[in-house]
Amino acid sequence: MPDMDDKWFDVIFVVVTALIAWHGISFRTKDGEREWIHALFGCIALFFCIWVLADDLLEIF
C-alpha cells in the first residue's frame, strides 16, 4: 500500500489534469470555433487523469 504522501500527490495530480482537460476540451475562440490543439491536449490530460484515478487512487488495475 502506498504512503499517504503519495496519495496526496496523486490527488493533486488528478485535480490539475482534470482542470487542464476541462479547459482544453471546452475551449472556444471568440468566433465560437474549437481549436484542435486545445482539444488534443485536453484529451491527453483526460487520459492521464482517468489513468491515475483508476490505477493509483481507486486501485482498480
N, C-alpha and C positions, 0 to 999 in steps of 0.2 A: 504494500500500500504506500502511495506517495506521501511525502511530508506535507504538512499544512501550508508551508511556504510555496510549494509547487502548485497547490490548488489555487492560492490567491493569484499567482502569476497566470494560471490558466483562465481564471475568471476575468481578469483584466484583459487578457488577450482576446477572449471571446467577445467581450463588450466592445473593444476597439474595432475588431474586424467586423462586427455586426453593424457598427455605425458607418464604417467605410463602405460596406456592402449596400446599406440603405441609401447612402448618398450617391454612390455610383450608379445604382440601378434606377433610382427615382430622379436623377438629374435631367433637367431640360434646359435648353437655351432660351433666350428671350423670345425667339420665334416659336417656341413650343416643340422643337425637334430634339431628339435624343442624339447624343454623340456616342459613337460606337466604342471609343476608348474608355469612356466612363462606364459603360455597360460591361465591357470586358473586365476591367479591374474590379468592378462591383461583384461580378460573378466569381472571380478568383478569390476575393475576400470572403464571399459567402461560403465557398467550398471549404476554405480553411477554418472558418468559424464553426461550421457544422462538424467538420472532422475533429477538431479539438474538443468540442462539446460532447460528441458521442464517444470518443475514444478515451479522453483523459478525465472528464468530469463525470459523465454518466457511466463510464466503463462498460459500454455495450460490446465493443470489439475486443 
